[in-house]
Amino acid sequence: MALKTIVVDDHEIVRRGIVQILSGHAGIELVGEAGDYGQLRTLLRRVGEIELLVIDVNLPGKDGIDILKTLRAELPRLKVLVVSMYPEEQYAVRAFRAGAAGYLNKAGAPEKLLDAVEQIIAGRKYVSPEIAQALIENIITPEQGAPHERLSDREFQTLKLIATGHRLADIAEALALSPKTVSVYRARILEKMGMSNNAELTHYAVKHKLVE
């Protein structure tokens, strides 16, 4: 039986490309596409439970990792393939910790998307050589990883928003938190990363390709 599938990406051209690649796969039943969490929720109310979600990391409002955690808690059998323009070493470990069945870099060939889907349909995790290396390094020497790898998922989200020029009030609204809580996250980020201000955080994020 084909897996009921939804594709979520805020860039319509990219989203349509993924839909087109998957549309001819016998194991996939595409039931819709969405550009953000709100559209995804509306779609889920209409189509009901799905088996596979192909979702971007960088989405407006609630990001892909947060959506993954939320839906995995609600739909334990849901399989999630995370796709992103960011390098595997930046997000793959976080995605798998959140319950992803696979992580795919958008820069890869269309055949890799099909390969990832095949692995997931077969009940396996899709792990590229780059992801395998990142996972191994994270297991062997987690304390020696890059400073941003010490951050919690929420702190990491806050770092990205700070680095893209968002004000404290904007970050609070985007993450549905109080400004005071965001201030606490910012203080933790600065402490964990050994930095003293937003400019240093922004320089770091750009240098390590954590933001577009």
C-alpha positions in Angstrom: 0.0 0.0 0.0 1.3 3.5 -0.9 2.2 5.8 1.9 0.0 8.9 2.2 2.5 11.8 1.8 2.6 15.5 2.3 5.5 17.8 1.2 6.2 21.0 3.2 8.5 23.7 1.8 8.1 27.4 1.8 9.7 27.8 -1.6 7.1 26.8 -4.1 9.5 26.0 -6.9 11.5 23.7 -4.7 8.3 22.1 -3.3 6.8 21.5 -6.7 10.2 19.9 -7.8 10.0 17.5 -4.9 6.3 16.7 -5.7 7.2 16.1 -9.3 10.1 13.7 -8.4 7.9 11.7 -6.0 4.7 11.7 -8.1 5.8 8.7 -10.2 6.8 6.6 -7.2 4.5 3.6 -6.7 5.0 3.6 -3.0 3.9 7.2 -2.6 0.4 8.7 -2.6 0.7 12.4 -2.6 -2.2 14.0 -0.7 -1.1 17.6 -0.6 1.6 20.2 -0.1 2.1 23.1 2.2 4.3 26.2 2.7 4.3 26.4 6.5 2.9 24.8 9.7 -0.4 26.6 9.5 -1.1 25.3 6.0 0.1 21.8 7.0 -2.4 21.8 9.9 -5.2 22.8 7.7 -4.3 20.1 5.2 -4.1 17.4 7.9 -7.6 18.3 9.1 -8.8 17.7 5.6 -6.8 14.5 4.6 -6.5 12.9 8.0 -3.6 10.8 9.2 -0.6 10.5 6.9 2.3 8.0 6.8 5.1 10.1 5.4 6.1 13.8 5.7 8.8 15.4 3.5 9.7 18.7 5.2 12.2 21.5 5.0 14.1 22.6 8.1 13.9 26.4 7.5 10.2 27.4 7.5 8.6 30.6 8.5 7.3 30.6 12.1 7.5 27.0 13.5 10.6 25.4 12.0 10.9 21.8 10.6 12.5 20.3 13.7 9.8 21.7 16.0 7.1 20.5 13.6 8.7 17.1 13.5 8.7 16.8 17.3 5.1 17.9 17.5 3.8 15.5 14.8 5.8 12.6 16.0 4.2 13.0 19.4 0.8 13.0 17.9 1.4 10.4 15.1 3.9 7.8 16.5 3.9 5.8 13.2 4.6 8.9 11.0 7.9 8.7 9.0 9.6 12.0 8.4 12.2 12.8 5.8 13.9 16.2 6.5 15.3 18.1 3.5 17.5 21.2 3.8 19.9 23.4 2.0 22.1 23.3 5.1 25.0 20.8 5.2 24.4 17.5 7.0 26.8 18.2 9.8 24.7 21.3 10.8 21.3 19.8 11.2 21.2 16.0 10.6 22.1 15.0 14.2 19.3 17.3 15.6 16.8 15.9 13.0 17.6 12.3 14.0 17.4 13.1 17.7 13.9 14.6 17.1 12.8 11.3 15.4 13.5 11.8 11.7 13.7 8.8 9.5 16.1 10.5 7.1 17.9 13.7 6.3 18.7 14.9 2.8 20.6 17.9 1.4 18.7 19.7 -1.3 21.9 20.0 -3.3 21.8 16.3 -4.0 20.6 14.6 -7.2 16.9 13.7 -7.6 18.0 10.0 -7.4 19.0 10.6 -3.8 15.5 11.7 -2.9 14.1 8.5 -4.4 16.7 6.5 -2.6 15.9 8.1 0.7 12.2 7.4 0.2 12.9 3.8 -0.8 14.9 3.3 2.4 12.2 4.8 4.6 9.4 2.9 2.9 11.3 -0.3 3.6 11.4 0.6 7.3 15.0 1.7 7.5 16.7 5.1 8.2 18.2 7.0 5.4 21.7 7.8 6.3 24.1 9.3 3.8 27.9 8.9 4.2 28.1 12.5 5.3 25.4 12.0 8.0 27.1 8.8 9.1 30.3 10.7 9.7 28.5 13.4 11.6 26.7 10.9 13.8 29.9 9.0 14.5 31.8 12.2 15.4 28.9 13.3 17.7 29.0 10.0 19.5 32.7 9.7 19.9 33.6 13.3 20.8 30.5 15.3 21.7 32.3 17.5 24.0 34.8 18.5 21.3 32.1 19.6 18.8 31.5 23.0 17.5 30.1 25.5 20.1 26.6 25.7 18.5 26.3 21.9 18.9 26.1 22.4 22.7 22.9 24.4 22.3 19.4 22.9 22.9 17.1 23.0 19.9 15.3 26.0 21.2 18.5 27.8 21.9 19.7 27.0 18.4 16.5 28.4 16.9 17.0 31.6 18.9 20.6 31.8 17.7 19.5 31.7 14.1 16.8 34.3 14.6 19.3 36.6 16.3 21.8 36.1 13.5 19.2 37.0 10.9 18.5 40.4 12.6 15.3 39.7 14.5 14.6 41.8 17.5 13.9 40.2 20.9 10.2 40.9 20.5 10.1 39.4 17.1 11.9 36.3 18.3 9.4 35.9 21.2 6.5 36.1 18.8 8.0 33.7 16.3 8.7 31.1 19.0 5.5 31.8 21.0 7.6 32.7 24.1 7.8 35.6 26.4 10.5 38.3 25.8 11.9 37.4 29.3 12.3 33.7 28.3 14.0 34.7 25.0 16.4 36.9 27.1 17.2 33.9 29.2 17.9 31.8 26.1 20.1 34.5 24.7 22.1 34.6 27.9 22.6 30.9 27.8 23.7 31.0 24.2 26.3 33.6 24.9 27.6 31.7 27.9 27.7 28.3 26.1 29.4 29.8 23.1 31.8 32.0 25.0 30.6 35.2 23.3 29.6 38.6 24.6 27.1 40.1 22.1 24.8 39.6 19.1 27.4 40.8 16.6 29.7 37.9 17.6 26.8 35.4 17.4 25.9 36.7 13.9 29.4 36.5 12.6 29.7 33.0 13.9 26.4 31.9 12.4 27.3 33.3 9.0 30.8 31.8 9.1 29.5 28.4 9.9 26.6 28.6 7.4 23.9 28.3 10.0 21.8 30.9 8.3 21.1 31.8 4.7 
